[in-house]
Amino acid sequence: MEALGITARLANLNAHHLVELLNDKLFDPILPSHQPLSISRRLFVTWVFLYFGSLIVYFTFASLDFLIHFRLLAHRCLPENYLQTTQVRREITTSVKSLSIMAAMTTPFEILIQLGYGKIYYDPAKYGYAYLFVSPLLFLAFSDCVIYFVHRALHHPLLYKTFHKPHHSFINTTPFAAFAFHPVDGFAQGLSYLIFVFLVPFHAVVHLASLVVVSCWTMNIHDRVTWRIPGVNGAAHHTIHHTTFKSNYGQYTTLWDKLCGTFRDPHQWKQAGSPTLTEKQVYGKHA
């Protein structure tokens, strides 16, 4: 019976319940609050949930990725001098700071979702199980499109220096660079994840799982180790983006880069000697 109870709780897992659980178990014993949660209390607890939840995902999966590819397999696929400890510390410091602000910017949207203004639903049968499995693909397709154009816009000279340049200060990236953004940059590129749940029905558990998956993917494309899967925008594609500044803006697929003429094939790039460009070559001396 206990196993059934745990299964039922997992089936109903959602941010709203997790925020209330966090408040009940952690904050109420210290600073008792009246139920239901006030907006100010909900804002604070939601920020804690988003920020520290992001840190747990970030440090867990970035560390595993780094350990596997930069330690255990480094002799196979990466140059000997690839580990740059100072850079890694800077990637982590920037990510930890940015995530705190990005969590604050995301919190109002999350509050609206918790209060029922989004299209999050809880019963898998409501839209059918076929839709339950298709909806993450819709989520990825929607965010892949939006992120491409947002990312490309951030490379416009009017926006690049202020917002996107901090991320491009990391050329030879590691998984810890995944969230090393200017907060406005990171929030803008993640905005599609928030918009989607106000437009399209999305199951609460699938929503949380999808956010974890896309976070892990963001770490993956920064580890510079890739598998050549047709149509997938992998780490090799993103390496070209970081070393040339003007191609492979996509997040999950190569579709929009190919449609918009910004695609560069990693295999051909390597055959050409892996040519790189500097910021000054792309944006001029004031970059």
Secondary structure as UniProt FT lines:
FT   HELIX           2..11
FT   HELIX           15..22
FT   HELIX           23..27
FT   TURN            28..30
FT   HELIX           39..66
FT   HELIX           67..72
FT   HELIX           74..77
FT   TURN            80..81
FT   HELIX           85..114
FT   TURN            115..116
FT   STRAND          120..121
FT   TURN            124..125
FT   HELIX           129..154
FT   HELIX           157..159
FT   HELIX           160..164
FT   HELIX           165..168
FT   HELIX           175..177
FT   TURN            178..179
FT   HELIX           183..199
FT   STRAND          202..203
FT   HELIX           204..220
FT   TURN            221..222
FT   TURN            230..231
FT   HELIX           235..244
FT   HELIX           255..260
FT   HELIX           266..271
FT   TURN            272..273
FT   HELIX           279..283
FT   TURN            285..286
//
